[in-house]
Structures are given as structure tokens and as C-alpha cells.
Amino acid sequence: MKMKDIPVSDRPRERFVQYGASSLSNEELLAIILKTGSKKKSAKEVALDLLKMAEGVEKLAEVSKEQLMTLEGIGLTKAIEILSAIELGKRIYTHPRDYHKLRFLNAEQIYDTTKHLFLGQKQECFYCFYLDSKNEILERKLLFMGTINRSLVHPREIFKYAYLSSASSIVCIHNHPSGDVAPSREDIRLTNALVEIGRINSIPVIDHIIVGRDTYYSFYENGNIIDL
């Protein structure tokens, strides 16, 4: 069915105007971005094909330009428009001002607040959040991006920014692109070293969180970091 054959009240743009963006399904939002389909498929059908290929909207950030262009109805221009929309959304939610005066309370809240930072990442990314005495965020730093297997993280860099921001404590967060959140021997070695350095310098590392696809591992929750 072509878009012109769909009742006006069911067309994505008209539904957007009448009910707002939040009322639209994922395929309807994608259809608006696509604008048109192909000779054989409507924009909504192409959008559904795209969601099937990506295995859900949450994995769209992992789709490449080349993969998009294998779908009927998506050429270079549409692939660029889709990826640009995804990148803009990521930038909106990863802008540093989102964290201003945000207070970290527990590992689950930290994970929910920061997991979007790792969407579509195929390398390990290591972030440090520097907190004041109330556990409010002073600064966020992406300190390292490593290979798919490990990050090259040096404690000197981590604590340098702690001093520069006058931090009272640190939360470390990195991802495992494989989706498996079990800490590696390198993760354990690094965490132990950071905790010890933080203890000596009175800037405790209060948690180190590993982010997977739909879950996380907290060193603190698992008893690997003890309250000072």
C-alpha cells in the first residue's frame, strides 16, 4: 500500500500534527524521516524492513551506511539522513549540560543515566564522572577509547582530572561491546589499583560500572569496592 492509499487520519505526518510525536510508532517516525518509499513499498513498509534488519529500534545506532543501502527504498541520501538523525539524537542526550548538578545515588541509577553514552559503540569507551561531596557531578570526561577487547587506561590521567575539578570522589564507567558485563582480569586489576590510589589520595573511587547491551556490572554492588 502506497502512502497516498492510506487514509489521511492514519498517515504518519497527519498523526504527528494531530496527536504529537510521542503517539507515533517507531516505524511511523522512521517513515517521516524517509519521506518516500520505493516503487513497490511505502515509506512505512521500508521503515519496517529497516527495524527488522536492525532487530529493533534500540539497535539502529549500530547500523552502518552500507547496511542501510542494501534495503529497497534506501539510497545514499536517505542513509545519510537516517544516520544524521540518529547522531543528532545521541548528541542531544550526551551533551555535558545534561549532567549539571545531577546526583548519583546508586549503581542502577548511574547505569540508567549513562547507558546511552555507549549506544552503537564498537570500541571500549572509558568515562570518569567527578563528584563533589554531595555526589553531584562536577565534570564528565571520556578519557580513553580502546580496541574492541580492552581500553588503555592510566590511573595518572584519571586522578589528574580529579585534582583539576576538586573532586571528592570518582565513578568510573566503561562498556563491553560484546555485551558480556563480566569483569575481565584487566578490569579487576585496574579497579583495585584505582581504589588503592583513591584511598591514598582521599579521593575514593566509589564505583566502577561495566555496561553491556541491556545490563550492567557494578564493582560496588558485588562487594569489590568497600565503603571507606
Phi and psi in degrees as GROMACS dihedral restraints (atoms count N, CA, C in turn):
[ dihedral_restraints ]
;  ai    aj    ak    al  type     phi  dphi    fc
    3     4     5     6     1   -80.0    20    10
    4     5     6     7     1   159.7    20    10
    6     7     8     9     1   -58.7    20    10
    7     8     9    10     1   -34.8    20    10
    9    10    11    12     1   -68.5    20    10
   10    11    12    13     1   -20.5    20    10
   12    13    14    15     1   -88.3    20    10
   13    14    15    16     1    -8.8    20    10
   15    16    17    18     1   -82.2    20    10
   16    17    18    19     1   134.4    20    10
   18    19    20    21     1   -50.7    20    10
   19    20    21    22     1   141.2    20    10
   21    22    23    24     1   -53.2    20    10
   22    23    24    25     1   -40.5    20    10
   24    25    26    27     1   -67.3    20    10
   25    26    27    28     1   -14.2    20    10
   27    28    29    30     1  -105.7    20    10
   28    29    30    31     1     0.4    20    10
   30    31    32    33     1   -77.2    20    10
   31    32    33    34     1   140.0    20    10
   33    34    35    36     1   -53.9    20    10
   34    35    36    37     1   -46.1    20    10
   36    37    38    39     1   -65.2    20    10
   37    38    39    40     1   -41.7    20    10
   39    40    41    42     1   -66.3    20    10
   40    41    42    43     1   -38.9    20    10
   42    43    44    45     1   -66.3    20    10
   43    44    45    46     1   -36.3    20    10
   45    46    47    48     1   -60.2    20    10
   46    47    48    49     1   -48.4    20    10
   48    49    50    51     1   -63.1    20    10
   49    50    51    52     1   -40.6    20    10
   51    52    53    54     1   -79.7    20    10
   52    53    54    55     1   -39.5    20    10
   54    55    56    57     1  -117.0    20    10
   55    56    57    58     1   -14.1    20    10
   57    58    59    60     1    96.1    20    10
   58    59    60    61     1   161.9    20    10
   60    61    62    63     1   -62.8    20    10
   61    62    63    64     1   -36.8    20    10
   63    64    65    66     1   -65.9    20    10
   64    65    66    67     1   -17.4    20    10
   66    67    68    69     1   -85.6    20    10
   67    68    69    70     1   -10.0    20    10
   69    70    71    72     1   -86.9    20    10
   70    71    72    73     1   147.6    20    10
   72    73    74    75     1   -76.4    20    10
   73    74    75    76     1   169.1    20    10
   75    76    77    78     1   -59.9    20    10
   76    77    78    79     1   -42.9    20    10
   78    79    80    81     1   -67.8    20    10
   79    80    81    82     1   -31.7    20    10
   81    82    83    84     1   -68.1    20    10
   82    83    84    85     1   -41.1    20    10
   84    85    86    87     1   -63.9    20    10
   85    86    87    88     1   -41.9    20    10
   87    88    89    90     1   -65.1    20    10
   88    89    90    91     1   -37.0    20    10
   90    91    92    93     1   -62.8    20    10
   91    92    93    94     1   -35.6    20    10
   93    94    95    96     1   -65.5    20    10
   94    95    96    97     1   -41.7    20    10
   96    97    98    99     1   -65.6    20    10
   97    98    99   100     1   -41.0    20    10
   99   100   101   102     1   -67.3    20    10
  100   101   102   103     1   -33.9    20    10
  102   103   104   105     1    73.3    20    10
  103   104   105   106     1   -51.9    20    10
  105   106   107   108     1  -135.1    20    10
  106   107   108   109     1   163.4    20    10
  108   109   110   111     1  -103.7    20    10
  109   110   111   112     1  -135.5    20    10
  111   112   113   114     1  -121.6    20    10
  112   113   114   115     1  -173.7    20    10
  114   115   116   117     1   -63.8    20    10
  115   116   117   118     1   -29.3    20    10
  117   118   119   120     1  -102.8    20    10
  118   119   120   121     1   -18.8    20    10
  120   121   122   123     1  -131.3    20    10
  121   122   123   124     1   145.0    20    10
  123   124   125   126     1   -77.2    20    10
  124   125   126   127     1   168.5    20    10
  126   127   128   129     1   -60.7    20    10
  127   128   129   130     1   -36.6    20    10
  129   130   131   132     1   -66.1    20    10
  130   131   132   133     1   -37.7    20    10
  132   133   134   135     1   -68.9    20    10
  133   134   135   136     1   -39.5    20    10
  135   136   137   138     1   -64.1    20    10
  136   137   138   139     1   -39.9    20    10
  138   139   140   141     1   -61.3    20    10
  139   140   141   142     1   -41.2    20    10
  141   142   143   144     1   -64.5    20    10
  142   143   144   145     1   -40.7    20    10
  144   145   146   147     1   -60.0    20    10
  145   146   147   148     1   -40.2    20    10
  147   148   149   150     1   -65.4    20    10
  148   149   150   151     1   -44.1    20    10
  150   151   152   153     1   -64.1    20    10
  151   152   153   154     1   -36.4    20    10
  153   154   155   156     1   -66.5    20    10
  154   155   156   157     1   -43.2    20    10
  156   157   158   159     1   -63.1    20    10
  157   158   159   160     1   -40.5    20    10
  159   160   161   162     1   -79.2    20    10
  160   161   162   163     1   -10.0    20    10
  162   163   164   165     1    62.5    20    10
  163   164   165   166     1    40.1    20    10
  165   166   167   168     1   117.2    20    10
  166   167   168   169     1   155.4    20    10
  168   169   170   171     1   -64.2    20    10
  169   170   171   172     1   -30.4    20    10
  171   172   173   174     1   -68.3    20    10
  172   173   174   175     1   -15.7    20    10
  174   175   176   177     1  -105.3    20    10
  175   176   177   178     1     7.5    20    10
  177   178   179   180     1   -60.5    20    10
  178   179   180   181     1   -32.0    20    10
  180   181   182   183     1   -65.3    20    10
  181   182   183   184     1   -14.5    20    10
  183   184   185   186     1   -94.9    20    10
  184   185   186   187     1    -5.3    20    10
  186   187   188   189     1   -81.8    20    10
  187   188   189   190     1   135.6    20    10
  189   190   191   192     1   -91.9    20    10
  190   191   192   193     1   166.1    20    10
  192   193   194   195     1   -58.9    20    10
  193   194   195   196     1   -42.1    20    10
  195   196   197   198     1   -64.9    20    10
  196   197   198   199     1   -39.5    20    10
  198   199   200   201     1   -64.7    20    10
  199   200   201   202     1   -42.5    20    10
  201   202   203   204     1   -59.3    20    10
  202   203   204   205     1   -39.8    20    10
  204   205   206   207     1   -75.4    20    10
  205   206   207   208     1    -6.0    20    10
  207   208   209   210     1   -80.0    20    10
  208   209   210   211     1   -13.7    20    10
  210   211   212   213     1   -85.6    20    10
  211   212   213   214     1   138.6    20    10
  213   214   215   216     1   -62.6    20    10
  214   215   216   217     1   129.0    20    10
  216   217   218   219     1    98.2    20    10
  217   218   219   220     1    -4.3    20    10
  219   220   221   222     1  -123.0    20    10
  220   221   222   223     1   112.8    20    10
  222   223   224   225     1  -104.6    20    10
  223   224   225   226     1  -165.5    20    10
  225   226   227   228     1   -61.0    20    10
  226   227   228   229     1   -45.2    20    10
  228   229   230   231     1   -61.5    20    10
  229   230   231   232     1   -47.0    20    10
  231   232   233   234     1   -67.4    20    10
  232   233   234   235     1   -36.7    20    10
  234   235   236   237     1   -61.4    20    10
  235   236   237   238     1   -42.2    20    10
  237   238   239   240     1   -64.6    20    10
  238   239   240   241     1   -41.8    20    10
  240   241   242   243     1   -64.7    20    10
  241   242   243   244     1   -41.7    20    10
  243   244   245   246     1   -64.4    20    10
  244   245   246   247     1   -48.5    20    10
  246   247   248   249     1   -66.2    20    10
  247   248   249   250     1   -32.8    20    10
  249   250   251   252     1   -66.3    20    10
  250   251   252   253     1   -41.2    20    10
  252   253   254   255     1   -63.6    20    10
  253   254   255   256     1   -40.8    20    10
  255   256   257   258     1   -64.9    20    10
  256   257   258   259     1   -44.7    20    10
  258   259   260   261     1   -64.7    20    10
  259   260   261   262     1   -39.6    20    10
  261   262   263   264     1   -62.3    20    10
  262   263   264   265     1   -43.0    20    10
  264   265   266   267     1   -61.0    20    10
  265   266   267   268     1   -41.2    20    10
  267   268   269   270     1   -62.6    20    10
  268   269   270   271     1   -41.7    20    10
  270   271   272   273     1   -68.2    20    10
  271   272   273   274     1   -36.1    20    10
  273   274   275   276     1   -59.8    20    10
  274   275   276   277     1   -44.3    20    10
  276   277   278   279     1   -86.0    20    10
  277   278   279   280     1   -10.6    20    10
  279   280   281   282     1  -108.1    20    10
  280   281   282   283     1     6.2    20    10
  282   283   284   285     1   -62.9    20    10
  283   284   285   286     1   134.1    20    10
  285   286   287   288     1   -54.6    20    10
  286   287   288   289     1   -29.8    20    10
  288   289   290   291     1   -66.2    20    10
  289   290   291   292     1   -18.3    20    10
  291   292   293   294     1   -60.8    20    10
  292   293   294   295     1   -23.3    20    10
  294   295   296   297     1   -99.7    20    10
  295   296   297   298     1    -3.8    20    10
  297   298   299   300     1   -59.1    20    10
  298   299   300   301     1   121.1    20    10
  300   301   302   303     1    65.2    20    10
  301   302   303   304     1    10.5    20    10
  303   304   305   306     1   -69.3    20    10
  304   305   306   307     1   138.4    20    10
  306   307   308   309     1  -107.2    20    10
  307   308   309   310     1   126.3    20    10
  309   310   311   312     1   -83.1    20    10
  310   311   312   313     1   127.8    20    10
  312   313   314   315     1  -110.2    20    10
  313   314   315   316     1   -40.6    20    10
  315   316   317   318     1  -158.7    20    10
  316   317   318   319     1   172.2    20    10
  318   319   320   321     1   -63.3    20    10
  319   320   321   322     1   -41.0    20    10
  321   322   323   324     1   -62.9    20    10
  322   323   324   325     1   -42.0    20    10
  324   325   326   327     1   -66.9    20    10
  325   326   327   328     1   -38.9    20    10
  327   328   329   330     1   -61.6    20    10
  328   329   330   331     1   -45.3    20    10
  330   331   332   333     1   -60.6    20    10
  331   332   333   334     1   -48.5    20    10
  333   334   335   336     1   -61.6    20    10
  334   335   336   337     1   -33.5    20    10
  336   337   338   339     1   -78.0    20    10
  337   338   339   340     1   -29.1    20    10
  339   340   341   342     1  -114.8    20    10
  340   341   342   343     1    -7.5    20    10
  342   343   344   345     1   -61.5    20    10
  343   344   345   346     1   -26.9    20    10
  345   346   347   348     1   -65.9    20    10
  346   347   348   349     1   -19.0    20    10
  348   349   350   351     1   -62.1    20    10
  349   350   351   352     1   -22.5    20    10
  351   352   353   354     1  -106.6    20    10
  352   353   354   355     1     6.4    20    10
  354   355   356   357     1   -60.2    20    10
  355   356   357   358     1   126.4    20    10
  357   358   359   360     1    75.4    20    10
  358   359   360   361     1     1.8    20    10
  360   361   362   363     1   -77.5    20    10
  361   362   363   364     1   129.9    20    10
  363   364   365   366     1  -106.0    20    10
  364   365   366   367     1     0.5    20    10
  366   367   368   369     1  -116.9    20    10
  367   368   369   370     1   159.8    20    10
  369   370   371   372     1   -74.2    20    10
  370   371   372   373     1   132.2    20    10
  372   373   374   375     1  -118.4    20    10
  373   374   375   376     1   130.2    20    10
  375   376   377   378     1  -113.7    20    10
  376   377   378   379     1   114.1    20    10
  378   379   380   381     1  -108.3    20    10
  379   380   381   382     1   148.5    20    10
  381   382   383   384     1  -123.2    20    10
  382   383   384   385     1   133.9    20    10
  384   385   386   387     1  -107.8    20    10
  385   386   387   388     1   126.2    20    10
  387   388   389   390     1  -102.6    20    10
  388   389   390   391     1   124.6    20    10
  390   391   392   393     1  -114.2    20    10
  391   392   393   394     1   153.4    20    10
  393   394   395   396     1   -89.1    20    10
  394   395   396   397     1  -170.3    20    10
  396   397   398   399     1   -68.0    20    10
  397   398   399   400     1   -15.3    20    10
  399   400   401   402     1   -99.3    20    10
  400   401   402   403     1     9.6    20    10
  402   403   404   405     1    64.8    20    10
  403   404   405   406     1    23.8    20    10
  405   406   407   408     1   -88.7    20    10
  406   407   408   409     1   143.9    20    10
  408   409   410   411     1   -74.8    20    10
  409   410   411   412     1   125.2    20    10
  411   412   413   414     1   -90.1    20    10
  412   413   414   415     1   -40.5    20    10
  414   415   416   417     1  -159.9    20    10
  415   416   417   418     1   150.1    20    10
  417   418   419   420     1  -121.0    20    10
  418   419   420   421     1   134.3    20    10
  420   421   422   423     1  -131.6    20    10
  421   422   423   424     1   128.7    20    10
  423   424   425   426     1   -88.7    20    10
  424   425   426   427     1   105.3    20    10
  426   427   428   429     1   -91.9    20    10
  427   428   429   430     1   -31.1    20    10
  429   430   431   432     1  -149.2    20    10
  430   431   432   433     1   145.8    20    10
  432   433   434   435     1  -125.6    20    10
  433   434   435   436     1   123.9    20    10
  435   436   437   438     1  -110.5    20    10
  436   437   438   439     1  -165.6    20    10
  438   439   440   441     1   -74.8    20    10
  439   440   441   442     1   179.9    20    10
  441   442   443   444     1   -66.6    20    10
  442   443   444   445     1   -17.4    20    10
  444   445   446   447     1   -99.5    20    10
  445   446   447   448     1   -32.5    20    10
  447   448   449   450     1  -157.7    20    10
  448   449   450   451     1   157.7    20    10
  450   451   452   453     1  -103.0    20    10
  451   452   453   454     1   144.5    20    10
  453   454   455   456     1   -97.0    20    10
  454   455   456   457     1    95.1    20    10
  456   457   458   459     1  -113.5    20    10
  457   458   459   460     1   131.0    20    10
  459   460   461   462     1  -115.4    20    10
  460   461   462   463     1   126.9    20    10
  462   463   464   465     1   -54.9    20    10
  463   464   465   466     1   -30.3    20    10
  465   466   467   468     1   -57.2    20    10
  466   467   468   469     1   -43.7    20    10
  468   469   470   471     1   -67.7    20    10
  469   470   471   472     1   -38.9    20    10
  471   472   473   474     1   -61.0    20    10
  472   473   474   475     1   -46.2    20    10
  474   475   476   477     1   -82.4    20    10
  475   476   477   478     1   -19.6    20    10
  477   478   479   480     1   -59.4    20    10
  478   479   480   481     1   -47.0    20    10
  480   481   482   483     1   -72.2    20    10
  481   482   483   484     1   -25.7    20    10
  483   484   485   486     1   -63.7    20    10
  484   485   486   487     1   -42.2    20    10
  486   487   488   489     1   -68.6    20    10
  487   488   489   490     1   -41.6    20    10
  489   490   491   492     1   -64.2    20    10
  490   491   492   493     1   -32.4    20    10
  492   493   494   495     1   -96.3    20    10
  493   494   495   496     1     2.4    20    10
  495   496   497   498     1    55.2    20    10
  496   497   498   499     1    44.6    20    10
  498   499   500   501     1   -73.8    20    10
  499   500   501   502     1   148.1    20    10
  501   502   503   504     1   -93.6    20    10
  502   503   504   505     1   -23.4    20    10
  504   505   506   507     1  -160.6    20    10
  505   506   507   508     1   170.5    20    10
  507   508   509   510     1  -135.3    20    10
  508   509   510   511     1   140.3    20    10
  510   511   512   513     1  -118.1    20    10
  511   512   513   514     1   126.6    20    10
  513   514   515   516     1  -102.9    20    10
  514   515   516   517     1   139.3    20    10
  516   517   518   519     1  -140.2    20    10
  517   518   519   520     1   130.0    20    10
  519   520   521   522     1  -144.5    20    10
  520   521   522   523     1   167.0    20    10
  522   523   524   525     1  -111.4    20    10
  523   524   525   526     1   156.5    20    10
  525   526   527   528     1  -112.6    20    10
  526   527   528   529     1   106.0    20    10
  528   529   530   531     1   -56.4    20    10
  529   530   531   532     1   -24.4    20    10
  531   532   533   534     1   -67.5    20    10
  532   533   534   535     1   -20.2    20    10
  534   535   536   537     1    93.5    20    10
  535   536   537   538     1   -16.0    20    10
  537   538   539   540     1   -82.7    20    10
  538   539   540   541     1   118.0    20    10
  540   541   542   543     1   -91.2    20    10
  541   542   543   544     1     0.8    20    10
  543   544   545   546     1   -60.5    20    10
  544   545   546   547     1   128.7    20    10
  546   547   548   549     1   -66.8    20    10
  547   548   549   550     1   138.6    20    10
  549   550   551   552     1   -81.4    20    10
  550   551   552   553     1   170.3    20    10
  552   553   554   555     1   -61.2    20    10
  553   554   555   556     1   -35.3    20    10
  555   556   557   558     1   -66.7    20    10
  556   557   558   559     1   -39.4    20    10
  558   559   560   561     1   -61.0    20    10
  559   560   561   562     1   -44.2    20    10
  561   562   563   564     1   -66.5    20    10
  562   563   564   565     1   -44.4    20    10
  564   565   566   567     1   -60.8    20    10
  565   566   567   568     1   -46.2    20    10
  567   568   569   570     1   -63.9    20    10
  568   569   570   571     1   -44.8    20    10
  570   571   572   573     1   -61.5    20    10
  571   572   573   574     1   -44.5    20    10
  573   574   575   576     1   -60.5    20    10
  574   575   576   577     1   -41.3    20    10
  576   577   578   579     1   -65.4    20    10
  577   578   579   580     1   -43.5    20    10
  579   580   581   582     1   -65.0    20    10
  580   581   582   583     1   -41.5    20    10
  582   583   584   585     1   -61.6    20    10
  583   584   585   586     1   -42.6    20    10
  585   586   587   588     1   -67.6    20    10
  586   587   588   589     1   -43.3    20    10
  588   589   590   591     1   -64.1    20    10
  589   590   591   592     1   -41.1    20    10
  591   592   593   594     1   -62.4    20    10
  592   593   594   595     1   -38.2    20    10
  594   595   596   597     1   -64.4    20    10
  595   596   597   598     1   -43.6    20    10
  597   598   599   600     1   -64.8    20    10
  598   599   600   601     1   -37.1    20    10
  600   601   602   603     1   -95.8    20    10
  601   602   603   604     1     4.4    20    10
  603   604   605   606     1    59.2    20    10
  604   605   606   607     1    32.8    20    10
  606   607   608   609     1  -127.4    20    10
  607   608   609   610     1    81.4    20    10
  609   610   611   612     1   -66.5    20    10
  610   611   612   613     1   142.6    20    10
  612   613   614   615     1   -86.5    20    10
  613   614   615   616     1   107.2    20    10
  615   616   617   618     1   -85.9    20    10
  616   617   618   619     1   -16.7    20    10
  618   619   620   621     1  -166.3    20    10
  619   620   621   622     1   154.3    20    10
  621   622   623   624     1  -131.2    20    10
  622   623   624   625     1   118.1    20    10
  624   625   626   627     1  -114.0    20    10
  625   626   627   628     1   132.0    20    10
  627   628   629   630     1  -104.2    20    10
  628   629   630   631     1   126.8    20    10
  630   631   632   633     1  -103.5    20    10
  631   632   633   634     1   128.8    20    10
  633   634   635   636     1  -108.1    20    10
  634   635   636   637     1  -155.9    20    10
  636   637   638   639     1   -71.1    20    10
  637   638   639   640     1   -48.8    20    10
  639   640   641   642     1  -133.0    20    10
  640   641   642   643     1    17.8    20    10
  642   643   644   645     1  -154.8    20    10
  643   644   645   646     1  -177.0    20    10
  645   646   647   648     1  -149.0    20    10
  646   647   648   649     1   164.6    20    10
  648   649   650   651     1  -125.3    20    10
  649   650   651   652     1   127.3    20    10
  651   652   653   654     1  -110.7    20    10
  652   653   654   655     1   122.5    20    10
  654   655   656   657     1   -62.4    20    10
  655   656   657   658     1   -36.5    20    10
  657   658   659   660     1   -68.2    20    10
  658   659   660   661     1   -48.7    20    10
  660   661   662   663     1   -60.7    20    10
  661   662   663   664     1   -30.0    20    10
  663   664   665   666     1   -91.7    20    10
  664   665   666   667     1    12.5    20    10
  666   667   668   669     1    77.6    20    10
  667   668   669   670     1    14.3    20    10
  669   670   671   672     1   -90.2    20    10
  670   671   672   673     1   -12.4    20    10
  672   673   674   675     1  -126.2    20    10
  673   674   675   676     1   124.2    20    10
  675   676   677   678     1  -102.1    20    10
  676   677   678   679     1   139.4    20    10
  678   679   680   681     1   -57.1    20    10
  679   680   681   682     1   137.2    20    10
